[in-house]
Amino acid sequence: MEFDAVLIAPRRAASIAKGLWHDKTINTELDACLAACPDKLALTAVQAEGGAVKRFTYRELAAMADRVAVGLYRLGVRKNDIVACQLPNWWQFTITYLACSRIGAVMNPLMHIFRERELCLMLKHGEAKVVVVPKVVRGFDFEAMATGLRASLPDLQHIVVVGGEGESSFEKLLSGPAWESEADAASILQSNRSGPDDVTQLIYTSGTTGEPKGVMHTANTVMANIFPYAQRLRLAADDVVLMASPMAHQTGFMYGLMMPILLRQSVVLLDVWEPLKAIDLIRDESVSFTMASTPFLTDLAKKRGVFRQDRAHAQDLFVRGRPYSGPAGRAGTPRAGHQDCFRLGYDGKRSRHPDPARRPGRTCGEHRRMPTARRKKSRLSIPTAAKHPQASPAS
């Protein structure tokens, strides 16, 4: 696809000078993780239905990204081609984005709640060459839906199905063959990478007030949000992220896919929101951060009795959303809060919460100012138990 991201060049000098753009890419940061902590647990993907768990170290994550990248190249994907991805929070979502970045392709994340109308509009407008879908989620056949739309999508060349059984399965086409071992793999992986000002993501607006609009993001524009936010919350490599917000939404994409790699963290993905399952993961995986809307907080707060089983060890969670005064707000002593942040569970643990001296009402970016919303910090104890036994290594 030909992109016309005309605002990148005129904004570049000022954005670099102000420290808003960092001239990094997900490729440089994944390579840095591979060099610094190759055997650190990078990703744990948990399926709520059935309980399947898949774990990747950074070494395994990079290897699988390389494999799938060469596999996409074999399907004809080239620089600036669109690879659409309509998956829940499965490990294949993360891998697909990393693979696209290895060969300069652009990922188009699509919410898995979309059906024919939305999907057809976005795939056609974005000129997607490949779409990656699940076979079935919650009883709905995504493969059949995508196949039914194919005749009206002239640019679509491949439907890749995670969990599929035929020749078009993700496993058969991408993650199964040892593509990274082929003679030309190194050249493919090194000569086509995206730069910091190349479009890396095409994401569509919700279409609430009209037809959805395609938003073009580069590594610089996406990371301009992530770095200051992480610094503001003093997040570090020892934090463990839980991401249950969909990664096809920018919240999940930035803070469940990109940020853990930028900070060399471990991330736990949950594909279907189940509050009790989330509590188990917070406890068993030593989760210290999540980003979500207030309904997630409400659901957790309703289970606050579970949190109080053991007050010996507590973790810090940050939950982002609109002003909130629900059950969690009544669970402890109300305090003046910071915009967009809640702290849950800080019984004796030293706070890494943002500097309270900073003037409230400011966001982390330069492009928007929002009025200060009244926030309440709530006390919810999250017991920490032994980690789950390691699942079988990624293959």
Secondary structure as UniProt FT lines:
FT   TURN            6..7
FT   HELIX           8..17
FT   TURN            18..19
FT   HELIX           26..36
FT   TURN            38..39
FT   STRAND          41..46
FT   TURN            48..50
FT   STRAND          53..57
FT   HELIX           58..74
FT   TURN            75..76
FT   TURN            79..80
FT   STRAND          82..85
FT   HELIX           91..102
FT   TURN            103..104
FT   STRAND          106..109
FT   TURN            112..113
FT   HELIX           116..126
FT   STRAND          128..134
FT   STRAND          136..137
FT   TURN            138..139
FT   STRAND          140..141
FT   HELIX           142..149
FT   HELIX           150..152
FT   TURN            154..155
FT   STRAND          158..162
FT   TURN            167..168
FT   HELIX           171..175
FT   HELIX           179..181
FT   TURN            183..184
FT   HELIX           185..191
FT   TURN            196..197
FT   STRAND          199..204
FT   TURN            208..209
FT   STRAND          214..218
FT   HELIX           219..232
FT   TURN            233..234
FT   TURN            237..238
FT   STRAND          240..243
FT   TURN            247..248
FT   HELIX           250..252
FT   HELIX           253..258
FT   HELIX           259..262
FT   TURN            263..264
FT   STRAND          266..270
FT   HELIX           275..284
FT   TURN            285..286
FT   STRAND          289..290
FT   HELIX           294..302
FT   HELIX           304..307
FT   TURN            308..309
FT   STRAND          317..318
FT   HELIX           327..330
FT   TURN            339..340
FT   STRAND          343..344
FT   TURN            356..357
FT   TURN            360..361
//
